[in-house]
Amino acid sequence: MEPLESFSKVVKGRRSVRGFLPKAIDDKTLNDIFTLAQHAPSNCNTQPWAVHVASGKTLESLRESLSTAISRGDYDMDFFYSGTYEGIYKTRQVGAAKALFGAMGITREDKQGRDEAFSRNFRFFDAPHVAFLFIPEEFGVREACDIGMYAQTLMLSMKAHGIDSCPQTALGFNARIVKETLNVPQGLKLLFGISFGYEDTQMPANAARVDRVELSECVTFHKE
Ligand SMILES: Cc1cc2nc3c(=O)[nH]c(=O)nc-3n(C[C@H](O)[C@H](O)[C@H](O)COP(=O)(O)O)c2cc1C
């Protein structure tokens, strides 16, 4: 396959998967995925991503403690997030929600259904692995961009290895529990997490497809 063709296949093949099989990824593949992702660019090559990957019993413990905490309203975020958008961003947010809830058969009026779908975030959509992405606390927006570039490189690396993923802001909703469970060193702030593993193709949520706006809505070419 030509490089452009295989790159395009990986980029277009990556999408947020919200239902995984209970099948762990072998250690070599895990190591290869994260080794490849190290090639992500960063400001002055500072590579400010500090990544903690949870699997096995540690992950099961987090699944329970995070789910319980969030269901009780125990939030502890390192970065504020309101979840509310305005204007075109609101329109796009609603479009994504419609695609997801539509695939899951959840109507607009079904508050319980929506709440249950939301709570699956904290069970990592049954994934066998989750990566938590931290940034040193002295860093700001510029270095947070490095984490974003790393995250996309990581998810593309996963896809190229046959692994699906879901980036989740929700996984930063109680940073205290994540840090305590994983013994994360002082001085790191949690941005978000990525659940990953083998897609459960039977899961209705995984039938959801979101589109993208026209190129001209986001990109302006200044030619003269
Ligand atoms: C930084 C980031 C945080 C996200 N947080 C969540 C989340 O908490 N829960 C969730 O279900 N999806 C989350 N998503 C997935 C987005 O909804 C998804 O990327 C978007 O709808 C585009 O769909 P696609 O990833 O399938 O292309 C997040 C995506 C990004 C990039």
The ligand as a MOL file (V3000), in Angstrom:
LIG
                    3D

  0  0  0     0  0            999 V3000
M  V30 BEGIN CTAB
M  V30 COUNTS 31 33 0 0 0
M  V30 BEGIN ATOM
M  V30 1 C -9.7620 15.7170 24.2510 0
M  V30 2 C -11.0200 14.9410 23.9680 0
M  V30 3 C -11.8870 14.6360 25.0020 0
M  V30 4 C -13.0240 13.8580 24.7740 0
M  V30 5 N -13.8140 13.4940 25.8320 0
M  V30 6 C -14.7900 12.5830 25.6440 0
M  V30 7 C -15.4920 12.0470 26.7780 0
M  V30 8 O -15.2600 12.4170 27.9230 0
M  V30 9 N -16.4190 11.0840 26.5410 0
M  V30 10 C -16.7240 10.6300 25.2750 0
M  V30 11 O -17.5620 9.7430 25.1430 0
M  V30 12 N -16.0720 11.1400 24.1800 0
M  V30 13 C -15.1140 12.0850 24.3450 0
M  V30 14 N -14.4030 12.5610 23.2630 0
M  V30 15 C -14.6820 12.0260 21.9210 0
M  V30 16 C -15.3520 13.0610 21.0080 0
M  V30 17 O -16.7170 13.1130 21.2890 0
M  V30 18 C -15.0740 12.6420 19.5520 0
M  V30 19 O -13.6840 12.7180 19.3060 0
M  V30 20 C -15.8000 13.5180 18.5500 0
M  V30 21 O -17.1910 13.3740 18.6590 0
M  V30 22 C -15.3740 13.1390 17.1260 0
M  V30 23 O -15.6680 11.7660 16.9050 0
M  V30 24 P -14.5630 10.6980 16.5050 0
M  V30 25 O -13.5040 10.6850 17.5660 0
M  V30 26 O -15.3110 9.3960 16.4420 0
M  V30 27 O -13.9770 11.1060 15.1950 0
M  V30 28 C -13.3130 13.3970 23.4560 0
M  V30 29 C -12.4510 13.7620 22.4090 0
M  V30 30 C -11.3280 14.5160 22.6620 0
M  V30 31 C -10.3980 14.8550 21.5120 0
M  V30 END ATOM
M  V30 BEGIN BOND
M  V30 1 1 1 2
M  V30 2 1 2 3
M  V30 3 2 2 30
M  V30 4 2 3 4
M  V30 5 1 4 5
M  V30 6 1 4 28
M  V30 7 2 5 6
M  V30 8 1 6 7
M  V30 9 1 6 13
M  V30 10 2 7 8
M  V30 11 1 7 9
M  V30 12 1 9 10
M  V30 13 2 10 11
M  V30 14 1 10 12
M  V30 15 2 12 13
M  V30 16 1 13 14
M  V30 17 1 14 15
M  V30 18 1 14 28
M  V30 19 1 15 16
M  V30 20 1 16 17
M  V30 21 1 16 18
M  V30 22 1 18 19
M  V30 23 1 18 20
M  V30 24 1 20 21
M  V30 25 1 20 22
M  V30 26 1 22 23
M  V30 27 1 23 24
M  V30 28 2 24 25
M  V30 29 1 24 26
M  V30 30 1 24 27
M  V30 31 2 28 29
M  V30 32 1 29 30
M  V30 33 1 30 31
M  V30 END BOND
M  V30 END CTAB
M  END
